[in-house]
């Protein structure tokens, strides 16, 4: 279970690096750096805002994934089903990040988001089931 958790951590750092790179480029191209201090004033280009928003997103639903993964480790109920569900979640979040940081097509992004949420719900259901059997 540690490998899927670590993969999600790496994905978070990757998105953070993209965000930082885009912010730096925007400032070098004339965006007022103070925007990033208070998020007031003239907005930076759309790709910068997409990266900013996606980085924030990395600390929303994925936190439920980390909680489930750590609970599975603590309760000693990690099995093949849990590993497949966890790996599918991380893969789906990677696809979600790719969509969000590139073309950002809402319909595609929303479908992947819903699938990863259903996967996470299944992971939690399996965790509860495994803990009490």
C-alpha positions in Angstrom: 0.0 0.0 0.0 3.0 2.3 0.5 3.8 2.4 -3.2 0.4 3.8 -4.3 0.5 6.3 -1.4 4.0 7.3 -2.5 3.0 7.6 -6.1 0.2 10.0 -5.1 2.8 12.0 -3.1 5.0 12.2 -6.2 2.0 13.3 -8.4 1.3 16.1 -5.9 4.9 17.3 -6.0 4.9 17.0 -9.8 1.7 19.2 -10.0 3.4 21.6 -7.6 6.5 21.9 -9.7 4.3 22.6 -12.8 2.5 25.3 -10.8 5.7 26.9 -9.7 7.2 26.8 -13.2 4.0 28.4 -14.7 4.0 31.1 -12.0 7.6 32.0 -12.5 7.1 32.2 -16.3 4.0 34.5 -15.8 6.0 36.8 -13.5 8.9 36.9 -16.0 6.4 37.8 -18.7 4.9 40.7 -16.7 2.3 39.3 -14.2 2.5 41.2 -11.0 4.1 38.8 -8.4 1.9 40.3 -5.7 -1.1 38.6 -7.2 0.2 35.3 -5.8 0.4 36.9 -2.3 -3.2 37.8 -1.9 -4.9 36.6 -5.1 -6.1 40.1 -5.8 -5.5 42.2 -8.8 -5.1 41.3 -12.5 -5.2 37.6 -12.9 -2.3 35.7 -14.5 -2.8 33.6 -17.7 -5.3 30.8 -17.7 -2.7 28.0 -17.7 -1.3 29.4 -14.5 -4.7 29.5 -12.9 -5.4 25.9 -14.0 -2.2 24.7 -12.4 -2.9 26.7 -9.2 -6.4 25.3 -8.9 -5.3 21.8 -9.7 -2.6 22.0 -7.0 -5.3 23.0 -4.5 -7.3 20.0 -5.7 -4.5 17.7 -4.8 -5.3 18.4 -1.1 -9.0 17.7 -1.3 -10.2 14.2 -2.4 -6.8 12.6 -2.3 -6.7 13.2 1.5 -9.4 10.6 1.8 -7.2 8.3 -0.2 -4.3 8.9 2.2 -6.6 8.3 5.2 -7.8 5.0 3.7 -4.3 3.8 2.8 -2.9 4.6 6.3 -5.9 3.0 7.9 -5.4 -0.2 5.8 -1.8 -0.3 6.9 -2.6 0.3 10.6 -5.4 -2.3 10.6 -3.2 -4.8 8.7 -5.9 -5.4 6.0 -3.9 -4.6 2.9 -4.6 -7.2 0.2 -4.7 -7.5 -3.6 -8.1 -5.9 -4.0 -7.0 -2.9 -2.0 -3.8 -2.6 -3.9 -5.7 -2.7 -7.3 -8.2 -0.1 -6.1 -5.4 2.1 -4.7 -3.3 1.8 -7.9 -6.4 2.6 -10.0 -7.1 5.7 -8.0 -3.6 7.0 -8.4 -3.6 6.2 -12.1 -7.0 8.0 -12.5 -5.7 11.0 -10.6 -2.7 11.1 -12.9 -5.1 11.1 -15.9 -7.1 13.8 -14.2 -4.0 15.9 -13.7 -2.9 15.5 -17.3 -6.4 16.6 -18.5 -6.5 19.5 -16.1 -3.0 20.8 -16.9 -3.3 20.4 -20.7 -6.5 20.9 -22.6 -8.7 21.0 -19.5 -11.8 19.6 -21.3 -14.4 19.7 -18.6 -16.5 16.7 -19.7 -13.4 14.5 -19.9 -12.0 15.8 -16.6 -15.4 15.4 -14.9 -15.7 11.7 -16.0 -12.3 10.9 -14.7 -13.1 12.7 -11.5 -16.3 10.7 -10.9 -14.5 7.4 -11.7 -11.7 8.2 -9.2 -14.3 9.1 -6.6 -16.2 5.9 -7.2 -12.9 4.0 -7.0 -12.1 5.7 -3.7 -15.6 4.9 -2.3 -15.0 1.2 -3.3 -11.6 1.4 -1.5 -13.2 2.7 1.6 -16.0 0.0 1.4 -13.4 -2.7 1.0 -11.5 -1.3 4.0 -14.5 -1.3 6.2 -15.5 -4.8 5.0 -11.9 -6.2 5.5 -11.6 -4.6 8.9 -14.8 -6.3 10.3 -14.6 -9.8 8.7 
